[in-house]
Amino acid sequence: MDKIKPLLPSLKEKKRYLVYEIISEKKMKDPSREILIKVKGFLGVLDSAKAGLMNIYYDKQKQRGVIKVGRKHVDKLKTSLLFVKNLDDEESIVKTIGVSGILKKAKNKYIAG
């Protein structure tokens, strides 16, 4: 039996980390899952699967989080975040703060700073 060789790094999909902020009257516990469900509703199952969406991090005090997405699908994710209006039955706005290619840089620059 032949073993399957791992994919070369040059053939892997490059990823980006999109930092977002939730603006609402009350503090949200962790709306990351609900955000991804609403984004999937906008993009559809196929496009969201191609984008490789994944929640990475959420800061409850600053109400900021990080979503991992494929490089080619950053604009689609930004657009779909514009259409999220309600989270946890509370009127809210999801605002894109920035995009980075490195998770550590995204956290340090947009969340900690």
HELIX and SHEET records of a PDB file:
HELIX    1   1 PRO A    9  LEU A   11  5                                   3    
HELIX    2   2 SER A   32  LEU A   43  1                                  12    
HELIX    3   3 VAL A   45  ALA A   51  1                                   7    
HELIX    4   4 ARG A   71  HIS A   73  5                                   3    
HELIX    5   5 VAL A   74  LEU A   82  1                                   9    
HELIX    6   6 LEU A  103  ALA A  106  1                                   4    
HELIX    7   7 LYS A  107  ALA A  112  3                                   6    
SHEET    1   A 5 MET A  54  ASP A  59  0                                        
SHEET    2   A 5 ARG A  64  GLY A  70 -1                                        
SHEET    3   A 5 LYS A  15  SER A  24 -1                                        
SHEET    4   A 5 GLU A  90  SER A 100 -1                                        
SHEET    5   A 5 ASN A  86  LEU A  87 -1                                        
END                                                                             
